[in-house]
């Protein structure tokens, strides 16, 4: 038995998919279409989406806010896990990418559960709070521009109820967060995530776990 995280080789990942993947055909088709886009790297993996859908069910979520939609893979996975009267508020700035998302939302039969709001997510979250939505969401998934992660987190903490869950993607950022000498083009994003990760470790408002799944997924439960 290892006391550390198992290194996921290609063969182990293939085995994991073979024995546990339940990716719906509509998500497989969306993943295939997205793989040909220049920003395909932004899409989460099937195992992560499956975990997120399970968490939606485990906490009995009925209201979700998603910060960063891209082509809609994560929103479909979570919306399909909601009850029929559940709602997901999806925040993004790209009409181009979300047009693909809307097409697949309809195909997946969850378009009526998703409310897309285009515009800067910080402003939209502030508007939701001003409109009285504080403590009204069960779950928030954050997967947008990394420099704004701290701002998204603080607003998510206001929007979700006590006992609600915040999921933050890319918190390992390709492993660059562990490389203090990293000076690549994504340096600002890496530094922002490092700062957030350190602050969450000591944040007494939440219960915390960071998972080495995908590009790193942090789970924060509001106390």
N, C-alpha and C positions, 0 to 999 in steps of 0.2 A: 504494500500500500504506500502511496506517495502522500507526503504532507503538503505538496505544492500542486499547482494547477497542471493537469496533463497537457502536454504539447499536442495540439491537434494537427496531425499530418493529413495529407490528402486522403490517404486510405482510411484513417479513422473518421474523417468527416464524411466520406462516402458511406461508411458503415453506419454512422449516426443517422444519416438520411434514410438509408435502406431499412432500418429497424424502427424508426420513430416518426419520420416525416408524414404529415397528413395534409400537405399543401393542396388546397382546392384547385381544380383545373383553371378557374378564372384567375387565380393568383399566379399560377404557372405561366399562363399566357401573358399576363401583365409583366412578369419578370423577364420573359423572353423579349417582349417588345422594348422594355426599358434597357435591356442589355446592349442595344444598338445605339443608344443615345450617348452624347459626349459626356454627360454627367452621371452615367450609370452607376458609378461607385457610390453615389448617394443613397442607393436603395438598400434597405436592411435585408438580412438573410432570412430564408424560410424558418430555420430553427428559432431565431429571435422573434419573428412574427408569431410563431406558434406559442412561444412562452408568453408573449404579451397578451395574446388572446386568452390563454389560460388564466393569467393574472386578472384580466377583466372579469372573468367568471368567478374566480376565487373571492374577490372582494365584493361581488354583487354589484358591479358598476352599472349605472344607468345613464350617467352624464359624463362625457369625456371632452377634454379640450386638447387638441393636437396642434403643436407649434411646429410647422414645417410639414408640408404634404408631399411635395415632389409629384410623382405619378400615381400616388394613392395606395401603394402596397400596404403600408402600415394601417392606414385608415380603414381599408377594407377588412383586414384581419381583425381589427378591434371592433368595427361595426358589426361584423358577422357574429361576434361573441356577445353583443348586447342583446337584451330582450327586445321584442318588437316595438315597445314604446320607449326604448333608449334613444339617446341623441348624442351625436359627436359634433362638436364645433371645430371645424378645420381652418387653421390660419396659415396663409401663405401669401407671397407677393407675386408669384408667377402665374399669369393667365395661361401661358403656353403649356407648362407642365400640368397644371390642374385641369386643362381641357382633356388631357389623356386620363387623368384621375376620374373625372366625371363620367367619361365613357365607360370605364370599368366599374364605377359605383353602380351605374345602371345595370350593367351586365350581371353584377354580383347580387342585385336585388336589394341594395342597401342605400340607394340614393335618397330615399325618404327619411333616413336616419342621420344624414350628414348635412350640416349647415356650413357652407364654405364662405369665409370672409376674407376677401382679398385686401391687402394693405399691410403696412409694417406691423408685425405681431405685437410689439410692445405697446403701440397705440391701441390696437384692438383689445388687448388684455386690459389696459387701463380703462377703456370704454366699457368693457364688461363689468369691471369692478364698480365704476361710477354708476352703472345701471342697476346695481344691487345684486350682482352675481357672486359676491364673496361667499365662501363656504357652501357653494351650491353644486360643485363638481366632485365626482368621486375619484377621478384619475386625470392626470395630465402627462402627455408624452411630448418631450422636448427634443427636436431634431432639426434645428435650423442653423442660422449663422452663429458660429461658436463665440465670437467676441461678445455677443449679447446674452450668452448663457446665464450669467449671474442675474441679469435683469429678468429674464424669463422665469428663472427659478423663484425669485422673490415674489413675482406676481402670481405664479402658480401656487405658491404657498398660501396666498390670500384666497385664491379662487377655489381650492379644494377644501373639502370638509375635514374635520378632525377624523383621523383614521384613514383618510384618503391616501392615494399613492401618486408619487411623481416618478416618472421614468425618464432618464436622461441618456441620450445616445452618444456614441463616439467619445466616451470619457477616457479611453485609452489611446485614441487618435493614432492608430497605426504603430503604437509603441513609442512615439516621439515624446510623450509626456515623461517618460523615464530617462530620456537622453537630454541632459542639461546643456550639451553642446550643440543641440539642434539649431540650425540657422537657416532652414529652408524657407520657401515662399509662404508656408503656412505658420510661420513663427508666432504671429499675433494670436491665431486660433489656439495654438499649443499652449501659449502662456496663459490665455484666458481659461482654458480647461484646467491647467495645473492649479491656478488660483482658486477656481471653483472646487476642485477635488479636495484641496487642503482645507477650504472653509467648511465644506460639508462634513469632513471628519470630526470637527469640533462643534458642530451645530446641534445644540440641545433641543431644538424644535422638532427634530426628526429622528426616526430610527433609520439606520443606513446599511446598505450592502452594495458592493460593487462586484459585478459579474464579468468574467472574462469570456463573454459571448459576443460574437460579431466583432465590432470595433470597441467593445466595452460598453456595458449597460449598467448605469447606477440606478438603484431603487431607493427612494426616500419616502418613508411613511410619516405623514404628519401626526405629531403627538397631540 
